[in-house]
Amino acid sequence: MQPSTTAITPAKSHFVILDGLRGVASLMVVVFHLFEAYSGGSAQKQIINHGYLAVDFFFLLSGFVVAYAYDDRWLANMTQWDFYKRRLVRLQPMIIMGSLIGAALFFFQDYSIFPKIAGTPAWQVVLVMVIGMTMIPLPPSADIRGWNETHPVNGPAWSLLYEYVANILYAVGVRKLSNKALGVLVALAGVAVIYLAVFGPRGDLIGGWSLDPQGIHIGLTRVMFPFFAGVLLMRLGRRIKVPNGFAVCSLLLIVALALPRFGGTDKLWLNGIYDSACVILLFPLIVAIGAGEKDVDGVSVRMARFFGDLSYPLYITHYPLIYIYTGWVVDKKIPPEQGALVGAGVFVAAVAIAWACLKLYDEPLRRWLAGRLLKAG
């Protein structure tokens, strides 16, 4: 997930509405994960059903923002190492914090749905935490939870792994492609999205967090189209100006992520078509509208700035709380009407933790790192 475009070091102006949309998507991810506790592990029963597509939206925003922030810097002789340092300063502090929080809460998650926790020694949790801080993915043989996650103490870190992959591909060579060549790459990646979603075994784009052939296939497919479509969208300069752009985009995004699953178990391909249409058509449209105006003001824009700043810390720190909530709901057989108040508390706690991490840790640390590692400009 690409953090807010409100960077500490670059002097460029940023897209406030896109920042806010990232925040809206992050809030939807938390709600999606809270409701997931009541799905019984079935995508068919999941409320806020398409919340998983927020990851694909994040990738699209990432490509757009990276191209906007860095495309012209290569012409000013920015080196690959300069680029990597900037990305590490922006992304890595909260990855480390997410691993710390995940490890601290790991043994509070000892529920039946996590069969390996009870038999995991503390030293192994610490080892997995440290490895997670480096973003090195773990294979299923090293899993300490039982969910085959590449980052078992903080599952959503898998998407940051693919964020790094896309950034490296951009820096190594994709940035040099002409718009025509980039368009061919994006088109081929779009075909891969359709093939996975429509003709795959699940009828959706869910997955990417396991270090096995299927997980790697899903992860790469999910990042390649949206990230590089975002780069292309920025380069083409496609902008759509509409009144109340933040409200319009937010509504479109919320509805897209909240709609129920289509097709049932007998027509999985229908849901695959929906997922493909969101990623390939709707999300680029939302970003084009969101990028249509940078110099904006008002209450809604102040909200956009707030949630934009909050978005990345919230995304990367909320899931350790979700593990606990999900285990509690499943083991205690808590019905939704009884678990709603606790779920609301988890939501508020996740936002509070994210805000504290942002203000007390992430922003100060990034300022310190930027002053010592990054060149001006």
Secondary structure, DSSP 8 states (H G I E B T S, - for coil): ----S--SS--S---HHHHHHHHHHHHHHHHHHHHHTTTTT-GGG-SSTTGGGHHHHHHHHHHHHHHHHHHHHHHTT--HHHHHHHHHHHHHHHHHHHHHHHHHTGGGG--TTSTTSTT--HHHHHHHHHHHHHT----GGG-SSSS--SSTTSTTHHHHHHHHHHHHHHHHTGGGS-HHHHHHHHHHHHHHHHHHHHHSSSSS-----SSSHHHHHHHHHHHHHHHHHHHHHHHHT-----TTHHHHHHHHHHHHHHS--SSTTT-HHHHHHHHHHIIIIIHHHHHHHHTT-SS--SHHHHHHHHHHHHHHHHHHHSHHHHHHHHHHHHHHT--HHHHHHHHHHHHHHHHHHHHHHIIIIIHHHHHHHHHHH----
